[in-house]
Amino acid sequence: MFIGREKELKDLTSELSKSNKKTAVLIYGKRRVGKSTLINEAAKSFDGVVINHLCVSSTFEGNLELIYRSVSQSLSLPTMRFDSLLSMMDYLETTNKKILLIIDEYPYLKQTKKKYEVDSYMQAVVDKLPENVKLILCGSYITIMKELLAEDNPLFGRFSLIQHIHDFDYYDASQFYSTLPVRDKVAFYSIFGGCPYVLENLEVNKSLKDNIIKLLLPETGIIRSHIENVMLKEIQKSFDARILESLGNGKKKYTEIRDLLGSNETGLLDKQLKILLDMETICKTEPINRRNDKKKQFYEITDNLMRFYFTFIFGNAGTIVRIGENQYYNRQIEHTIIQFISRRFEGITLQYFHRMSIQEKCPDIEDYGSYWYDDPKTKSNGEFDCVIKRTGDLYDFYECKYFDRPMTLPECEHEQKQLDSVEEIKVDHIGFVSIEGFDFENKNNYILIEGNDLYQ
């Protein structure tokens, strides 16, 4: 069953259906994020021959031989050999058939030659692409694929459609466990994130705890193996893993990371952080009222699953083996997991506002994120994690609660008093997001969002 990606599928299908138009598509995203699934779904409606080739770690000549073999097999012909890809394209033009040529994991082919050499070769292929042949280049190594978008790259400006495929957000991820209660949907997303491969391997008929113990804690657990052998494989030689360990344990400032590493080589740290940012392993955040204020910039692990791994598992492999998965969960995870989920719940709420904005249900939203305040009167400062900026420099402030019960009116009023005490803030509305709803009738003009509302 194909889940999510409605817009991406619509755009790709539309692009492949255009006649008398040169079509060269670039699709990229991290491994196992669902690129091939998306392409295969779009290819179902393609009225012609689909040639789906996967590049391998080999020489340039070896990869070309395999491409020729894939072409021959897809056309039900004996294995043919060509002088070059250009010669192969000339032959495909003579077939008078509509052909969709998919070259998957293009970075394997690209890395067989010097920088941009293969890209230059592929530029010639795209420029002379026959009208009956549509081309898709696909790849998982994000930094390498992003090179194709650089202005000095030979392929720059050659693609008729570019798609960057990301993990599912909380809403699309929930379709993999649609029968679970809302509270459990939030918990599963907070721990396992939105990678389709991970979501497909969850055992939704079992508890969150059972899934963690079976799939994440054992060295041979399917999802732990995915983290260590897939998610970290591309970057593990280019960064100090303690950077992610620092972020996983709440150390988000540059100075905190530097001090934890105990190194004065800031140039090396800067380089490693840039790699992690380029790989989309981490992201840089800043308050919406302090954009470009470097003193208020923070780093965070992008993926919920990797954040959980570096918070609870990284560096503890020996302990897990010695005392067992069940005992380790009971001693090291159980008493803090609600707090971990609560922090992710704030991120889910921001994703909800993003979806509302995309659907134009909140047309006056200008920005959303955290808000930093400095109150000279009370000599205090702090951060509100879930805030919407509206037209006119007004703000809606939301408090998110992952309680196991409905939120009460006194609790809401207490939060309002804290907000009212900060004079510098221009409050438009005050809202509350409670996973288990509320136990009072709203007479205070609060914006109240229950857990079920997030999934409507």
ChimeraX attribute file (.defattr): number of C-alpha atoms within 10 A of each C-alpha:
attribute: neighborCount
match mode: 1-to-1
recipient: residues
	/A:1	4
	/A:2	9
	/A:3	14
	/A:4	15
	/A:5	15
	/A:6	10
	/A:7	9
	/A:8	16
	/A:9	16
	/A:10	11
	/A:11	15
	/A:12	20
	/A:13	19
	/A:14	13
	/A:15	19
	/A:16	24
	/A:17	16
	/A:18	11
	/A:19	12
	/A:20	9
	/A:21	15
	/A:22	22
	/A:23	24
	/A:24	22
	/A:25	20
	/A:26	20
	/A:27	21
	/A:28	27
	/A:29	23
	/A:30	23
	/A:31	19
	/A:32	17
	/A:33	20
	/A:34	22
	/A:35	22
	/A:36	18
	/A:37	14
	/A:38	21
	/A:39	19
	/A:40	15
	/A:41	16
	/A:42	20
	/A:43	22
	/A:44	11
	/A:45	12
	/A:46	17
	/A:47	13
	/A:48	14
	/A:49	16
	/A:50	20
	/A:51	19
	/A:52	19
	/A:53	20
	/A:54	17
	/A:55	21
	/A:56	16
	/A:57	13
	/A:58	13
	/A:59	14
	/A:60	17
	/A:61	12
	/A:62	14
	/A:63	19
	/A:64	19
	/A:65	16
	/A:66	17
	/A:67	22
	/A:68	19
	/A:69	18
	/A:70	19
	/A:71	23
	/A:72	16
	/A:73	14
	/A:74	15
	/A:75	17
	/A:76	9
	/A:77	10
	/A:78	10
	/A:79	14
	/A:80	13
	/A:81	17
	/A:82	14
	/A:83	8
	/A:84	15
	/A:85	17
	/A:86	17
	/A:87	13
	/A:88	17
	/A:89	18
	/A:90	15
	/A:91	13
	/A:92	19
	/A:93	17
	/A:94	10
	/A:95	11
	/A:96	11
	/A:97	14
	/A:98	18
	/A:99	23
	/A:100	21
	/A:101	20
	/A:102	23
	/A:103	19
	/A:104	22
	/A:105	21
	/A:106	24
	/A:107	21
	/A:108	21
	/A:109	23
	/A:110	21
	/A:111	18
	/A:112	17
	/A:113	13
	/A:114	9
	/A:115	12
	/A:116	18
	/A:117	15
	/A:118	19
	/A:119	22
	/A:120	15
	/A:121	16
	/A:122	18
	/A:123	18
	/A:124	14
	/A:125	18
	/A:126	20
	/A:127	12
	/A:128	13
	/A:129	20
	/A:130	21
	/A:131	15
	/A:132	21
	/A:133	23
	/A:134	24
	/A:135	22
	/A:136	21
	/A:137	20
	/A:138	24
	/A:139	24
	/A:140	22
	/A:141	19
	/A:142	18
	/A:143	19
	/A:144	18
	/A:145	22
	/A:146	16
	/A:147	17
	/A:148	19
	/A:149	17
	/A:150	12
	/A:151	10
	/A:152	10
	/A:153	17
	/A:154	20
	/A:155	22
	/A:156	14
	/A:157	12
	/A:158	18
	/A:159	18
	/A:160	12
	/A:161	16
	/A:162	17
	/A:163	15
	/A:164	14
	/A:165	17
	/A:166	16
	/A:167	18
	/A:168	20
	/A:169	17
	/A:170	23
	/A:171	21
	/A:172	17
	/A:173	24
	/A:174	21
	/A:175	14
	/A:176	18
	/A:177	19
	/A:178	14
	/A:179	12
	/A:180	15
	/A:181	11
	/A:182	19
	/A:183	15
	/A:184	16
	/A:185	22
	/A:186	25
	/A:187	20
	/A:188	28
	/A:189	25
	/A:190	25
	/A:191	21
	/A:192	24
	/A:193	25
	/A:194	25
	/A:195	22
	/A:196	18
	/A:197	15
	/A:198	19
	/A:199	21
	/A:200	12
	/A:201	13
	/A:202	20
	/A:203	14
	/A:204	18
	/A:205	11
	/A:206	9
	/A:207	12
	/A:208	17
	/A:209	16
	/A:210	15
	/A:211	20
	/A:212	22
	/A:213	18
	/A:214	19
	/A:215	21
	/A:216	23
	/A:217	26
	/A:218	19
	/A:219	17
	/A:220	12
	/A:221	15
	/A:222	16
	/A:223	25
	/A:224	23
	/A:225	16
	/A:226	19
	/A:227	16
	/A:228	15
	/A:229	12
	/A:230	15
	/A:231	17
	/A:232	14
	/A:233	11
	/A:234	16
	/A:235	17
	/A:236	13
	/A:237	9
	/A:238	12
	/A:239	17
	/A:240	15
	/A:241	15
	/A:242	15
	/A:243	24
	/A:244	26
	/A:245	23
	/A:246	22
	/A:247	21
	/A:248	21
	/A:249	13
	/A:250	12
	/A:251	19
	/A:252	20
	/A:253	18
	/A:254	19
	/A:255	11
	/A:256	15
	/A:257	20
	/A:258	18
	/A:259	11
	/A:260	14
	/A:261	15
	/A:262	9
	/A:263	11
	/A:264	10
	/A:265	10
	/A:266	12
	/A:267	9
	/A:268	13
	/A:269	19
	/A:270	13
	/A:271	13
	/A:272	17
	/A:273	23
	/A:274	15
	/A:275	17
	/A:276	21
	/A:277	18
	/A:278	15
	/A:279	19
	/A:280	18
	/A:281	20
	/A:282	21
	/A:283	17
	/A:284	15
	/A:285	16
	/A:286	19
	/A:287	22
	/A:288	17
	/A:289	18
	/A:290	15
	/A:291	11
	/A:292	12
	/A:293	10
	/A:294	10
	/A:295	10
	/A:296	13
	/A:297	16
	/A:298	16
	/A:299	22
	/A:300	20
	/A:301	24
	/A:302	15
	/A:303	20
	/A:304	20
	/A:305	23
	/A:306	26
	/A:307	25
	/A:308	22
	/A:309	22
	/A:310	21
	/A:311	20
	/A:312	20
	/A:313	22
	/A:314	16
	/A:315	14
	/A:316	13
	/A:317	13
	/A:318	11
	/A:319	13
	/A:320	19
	/A:321	13
	/A:322	10
	/A:323	12
	/A:324	14
	/A:325	18
	/A:326	15
	/A:327	14
	/A:328	20
	/A:329	20
	/A:330	11
	/A:331	11
	/A:332	13
	/A:333	17
	/A:334	12
	/A:335	11
	/A:336	10
	/A:337	17
	/A:338	15
	/A:339	12
	/A:340	17
	/A:341	20
	/A:342	18
	/A:343	15
	/A:344	20
	/A:345	23
	/A:346	21
	/A:347	19
	/A:348	21
	/A:349	22
	/A:350	20
	/A:351	18
	/A:352	18
	/A:353	22
	/A:354	16
	/A:355	16
	/A:356	14
	/A:357	16
	/A:358	11
	/A:359	10
	/A:360	11
	/A:361	11
	/A:362	14
	/A:363	12
	/A:364	13
	/A:365	19
	/A:366	16
	/A:367	17
	/A:368	21
	/A:369	21
	/A:370	21
	/A:371	21
	/A:372	16
	/A:373	17
	/A:374	15
	/A:375	14
	/A:376	11
	/A:377	10
	/A:378	10
	/A:379	7
	/A:380	10
	/A:381	11
	/A:382	10
	/A:383	11
	/A:384	15
	/A:385	19
	/A:386	24
	/A:387	24
	/A:388	22
	/A:389	23
	/A:390	17
	/A:391	11
	/A:392	10
	/A:393	11
	/A:394	16
	/A:395	23
	/A:396	18
	/A:397	25
	/A:398	25
	/A:399	19
	/A:400	22
	/A:401	21
	/A:402	24
	/A:403	14
	/A:404	12
	/A:405	13
	/A:406	16
	/A:407	21
	/A:408	14
	/A:409	16
	/A:410	10
	/A:411	9
	/A:412	17
	/A:413	13
	/A:414	11
	/A:415	16
	/A:416	17
	/A:417	10
	/A:418	9
	/A:419	15
	/A:420	13
	/A:421	12
	/A:422	17
	/A:423	14
	/A:424	12
	/A:425	17
	/A:426	15
	/A:427	15
	/A:428	14
	/A:429	14
	/A:430	20
	/A:431	20
	/A:432	21
	/A:433	24
	/A:434	24
	/A:435	24
	/A:436	19
	/A:437	22
	/A:438	19
	/A:439	11
	/A:440	11
	/A:441	8
	/A:442	11
	/A:443	7
	/A:444	10
	/A:445	9
	/A:446	15
	/A:447	14
	/A:448	16
	/A:449	19
	/A:450	19
	/A:451	20
	/A:452	14
	/A:453	14
	/A:454	19
	/A:455	14
	/A:456	6
